[in-house]
Amino acid sequence: MNLKKYMMSDMNFDRIEDFLDGGLSDDQLKEFEKDLLDDPDLQMELDLHQEVDEAIMENDIMDLRSKLDAIEIPPKEQEKRKFKYLTKWNIVAASLALFIGLGSLMFLVNNKNSYSNEKVYSNYYKPYAIVNTRSADANIDNMLVTALKSYEARDYHTALTLFRQILDKDSTNITSNFYSGISNLEINEYHKANKNFTRVIKHKNNLFIEQSEWYIGFCYLMTNERDKAIKQFNTIARGNSFYKAKAQEILSKLE
């Protein structure tokens, strides 16, 4: 707001006060109403005056104004009027400042917690690309190729069926365990995905350990185990994982 726009002359100030207080004679009232029609600035000054009066109608603000009036009573009537108006304006300004301050605080608090588990998941989760691996069993290799094709086509239910068939024959098949985990994430079976990734990590000697640690964090997010997710991403952020930087970003939104 441009305050200069609303600064008023002493004469206008007194006329407005008299108008609002009912102190104008009939002739003065007619002249004032005519001036309102002819002078947009006078109308704006009147509007501002009325807004200030309305803003202090609340009991608490009225009480505060009384206390402020008691601090200093100007000796002249004209000064007293101006003091009354300025006091009202200061109260409104202080109230607005308090409102804005509280609003800013609430924004900061809400913004801090604005990253839900789902939002972090949608921003950072991506399914893993296919990596070609081979086993000692040609039949399993053929089935794995078929399963990975279904995975690549985003037919996760079919892929899971084929991965399970492979795991029934060889429960230690790391590729099937890992991509079963991703497939389970894709169809919202987060607990099952967690078990798949845990098996990969416990195996200890494979190419998918870092990736499994990363995806377990998302499993915890989507099962509303936020504290476990934070702990998991903290572990990644403190290590030398490929996902270290992204884990730090996630923590800045979760903590």
N, C-alpha and C positions, 0 to 999 in steps of 0.2 A: 504493500500500500504506500502511495506517495502522500506523506503527511502534509507536505506543503500545500497540496491541493485542498486540504480541509482546514487550513488555518483561517481563522475568521477575525474580522475587525472587532474592536471593542463595541462599536455600535450594533453590529449584527449579533454579537454575543449577548448583549443586553436585551435586544429585541426578541431573540429566540428564547431566552430565559423567561422574559415577561409573557411571551406567547404560550409557552408550556405551563407557566404558573397561573395563566388566566389573568394577567395583569395589564393587558392592553385595553384601551378604550375602544369603543365601536369604530371610530374613525381610524385609529391606529391599526385595529385588526383588519379592516378593509384594505388599508394601504399595504399591510404586511402580506396579506393573501394575494394582492395584485403583484407585489414584488416577487413572490414565490413563483408566479406564473411567468414573469418576465426574466427572472434571474436564476438560471440552473445552479449556479454556485451556491446561492442562498438556500435553494432546496436541498442540495447535498449537505450543507452545513446543518440544516435542520434534521435531516435523516440521520446524520452521524450523532447529533446530540440525543436524538430519541433512542438510537441503538445503544448508546452508552447508558442512558437511563434504564433501558430494559435489561441490560447486562448485569446491573447491580441489584436487581429485584430479589435475588436469592437472599435468604436470611443471613447466611454466613458472611456474605460480602457486605451486606448492610451493617452487620455488627463490626466488621473490620473498618468500614468507612467511619463509623461513629468513634472508634478508637483513634483513627487518624485525625478526625476533626478535633478531638480533645487535645491533641498534641500542640496544635497551633491555631489560634483563631485570629485571622487578620483583622486589623482595626477598622478598615473601611468596608462599607457594604459592597462596593464594586469589586474590591480585592477578595472579599469573602466569597462572592459568587464565582470568581475565577478559580479561587482555591478549591471550592466545592467541585467545580467541573474538572479541574486537573486531578483532584483526588480520585474522582470517579474514573477518569481516564487511566490513571496509574494503576488502579485496582484491576481494571479490565486488562490492561497490558500485562500486569503481573499474573493474572489468571491465565491469559493466553500463553504466556511463557511457561507457566507450570504445566498447562495442558500439552504444549508442544514437547516439553521435556519428558513428561510421562509417556507421551506417544513414542518418542525416540527410544526411551528405555524399553518399552514393550516391543518395539520393532526389533531391537537388538536381541532381546530375550527370545522372541519368537523365531527370529532369523537363525539364532544359534541352534534351535531345535527343529528348524524347518526341514532338515534332511532326514526323512523317514528311512527306515530300512529298505522299503520298496524303491525309494528314489535313488538311493546309493546303488542298489542292485541294478536298476534300469540304466544308470549312467555308466557303470563300470563293468558289468558282466557281459561277456561275449563267449559264445561256444568256441571250443578249441578246434583248430584246423586239423585235418587228417595227416597223420605221420605214418609212413609205410614201415611196418615191422614184420618180421618173419618168425615163425616158430619151427620146431623140429618136425612138426606133423603137417604133412601136405594137406590133409583133409581139413585140419583146423585153419590153415592158411586160406584155403578156398572159401570156407565159411566166413572167415574174418573179412575177406575182400568183399563178400556180398553184404555183410553187416555194415561195413564202413560206407558202402555205396548207399545203403538205406539211410545211414546217418547223414551223409553228405546231401541227400535229397530231403532231409528234414523229416523223414518218416521214422520218428524216434521209437514208436511202438514196435514196428517191425525190427528195427535195429536192436532193441532190447531183447526181443525174442531170440534173435540169432546170437547175441552176446551171451545170453543165458545158456544156450545150447553148447557154446564153446566152453563156458565156465563149468558146465556139468562134466565135461570131459577133462578139463584142466583148470582147476580153481585158481591156479597161480598165474594164469594168462593176464599179464599186466595191461596190455592194450585193451582187452575186453573189459577189464575192471574199470579202467580209466574212462573209456568212452561210454560205458554203462552209466558212470557217474554223471557225465555231461548230459546224456539222454534223459536221465531221471530229473536233472535240473530243468530241462526243457519241458517236461510234462508235470512239473511242480511236485515231484516226489522227493522232497529235500532230505528226509531222513534216510531214504534208500541211497541217495547220492552220497551222503556223508559216509555211509558204510563202505561204498565203493572206493572212495578216495582214501579212506583210512586203511583199507587193505593195500592200496598202492604204496602208501607211506611206510607201512610196516614191512613191506617187502625189502625196502632199503636200497636195493641195487637195480635201479631202472631209470628211464629217462623222464618219468612223469611225477617225480616227487615234488618239485617246486610248484608245478601246475596244480597238483592235488592239494597242497597246502593253501594255495590261493583260492581254489574253488570251495574248500571247506569253510572259509570265511563267509562266502555267500550263502552256504547252507545254513550257517548259524543266523545270518541276517533274516532269512526267509522263514526260519522257525522261531523268530522273535527271541532269540538268545543273543541279545545285543552285547552283553558283557563278554560272552565267549567270542563273539565276532571281533570285538575290539582287541581282546587278548591275542587272537589269531593274527590279525593284521599288524599288531605291535611286534609280534615275533618276526613277521616277514620284514617289517620296516627296519628292524634292528640288524637284520642279516645282510647277506650279499645277493639276495634273490633278484632275478630279472624283474620281479614285481615290486621291488623295494619302493620306488618313487610313487607308484600308484597306491601302494598301501599307505604311505604317508599322507597322500591326498585324502584318502578315505577316512583316515583317523582324524584329520582336521575337520571333517564334517560330522563325525560320530561322537567325538569327545566334547 
